[in-house]
Amino acid sequence: MEHVELTVADLLLRPWSDEDAPAVRDALNDTAIAQWNPQGGGPIDDAAALLWVRRRADWSAGDHASLAVTAATGGELLGSVSLHHIRHGDASIGYWTVPAARGRGVAVRAVSRLTGWAFADLRLHRIELCHAVANPASCRVADRAGYLAEGTLRESYRYGDGRRHDEHLHARLATDR
Ligand SMILES: CC(C)(COP(=O)(O)OP(=O)(O)OC[C@H]1O[C@@H](n2cnc3c(N)ncnc32)[C@H](O)[C@@H]1OP(=O)(O)O)[C@@H](O)C(=O)NCCC(=O)NCCS
């Protein structure tokens, strides 16, 4: 799959590069991101952050499309949004925003923009979004980005605290309004 850059309002969604590694290291060590987007293992050091951005910059397998969410002006890193497990018209979506960027619609706009691109350009049909029931901010992002709640998965994923949490499954179809 070819890299893309997407814009929405004051945001630029662009492929990851090595220069993002220090900001990614800090983000992945944020308490909330470490809890709800666990990477496995302990704290993220410089080498782990570099590996993370390089894996996400490599779209050659065609199974994921991962973008850094940045300010269109200034370029600082605000967050991450990714489609994973792209296969046969299906995918799942994940995201985080850095603490300083939260509460101003960055996640909703980034998720909505990547979703629109995935339906229009990748011709996907269904995208799933899972979040822990204990993470209401993520539930709000899902709702506001048009991902309908479909049910609760029991103890379906082990999060950063080492515990299995119940999750809400949301999904959006290309045919949804
Ligand atoms: C969840 C997260 C991505 C939201 O990012 P964001 O850029 O702040 O999200 P937005 O500003 O686009 O929207 C957040 C919405 O959640 C709401 N919200 C925030 N904290 C909340 C809480 N504790 N309970 C309920 N709603 C909450 C906001 O009010 C807003 O809704 P509104 O616009 O209707 O008022 C961000 O907080 C984050 O990265 N958290 C840690 C990692 C994480 O949870 N990742 C997702 C894993 S599934």
The ligand as an ORCA input file, in Angstrom:
! r2SCAN-3c Opt
* xyz 0 1
  C      -9.454      8.673     24.518
  C      -8.638      9.744     23.830
  C      -8.054      9.179     22.534
  C      -9.580     10.923     23.479
  O      -8.833     11.846     22.735
  P      -9.312     13.380     22.606
  O      -8.512     13.987     21.500
  O      -9.284     14.025     23.943
  O     -10.809     13.158     22.162
  P     -11.811     14.248     21.619
  O     -11.462     15.599     22.165
  O     -11.896     14.092     20.126
  O     -13.195     13.742     22.259
  C     -13.197     13.300     23.578
  C     -14.626     13.129     24.000
  O     -14.588     12.324     25.172
  C     -15.188     13.028     26.224
  N     -14.506     12.638     27.456
  C     -13.260     12.941     27.856
  N     -13.000     12.363     29.050
  C     -14.129     11.675     29.375
  C     -14.506     10.866     30.475
  N     -13.650     10.594     31.483
  N     -15.749     10.330     30.482
  C     -16.621     10.550     29.468
  N     -16.305     11.292     28.385
  C     -15.078     11.850     28.354
  C     -15.002     14.488     25.870
  O     -15.948     15.298     26.559
  C     -15.259     14.441     24.375
  O     -16.643     14.351     24.086
  P     -17.492     15.682     23.664
  O     -16.761     16.279     22.502
  O     -18.835     15.151     23.318
  O     -17.464     16.575     24.858
  C      -7.492     10.301     24.738
  O      -8.040     10.712     25.961
  C      -6.406      9.277     24.996
  O      -5.481      9.141     24.201
  N      -6.511      8.564     26.120
  C      -5.516      7.577     26.516
  C      -5.366      6.431     25.520
  C      -6.692      5.868     25.057
  O      -7.677      5.826     25.771
  N      -6.693      5.388     23.788
  C      -7.851      4.759     23.186
  C      -7.776      3.279     23.389
  S      -9.251      2.465     22.760
*
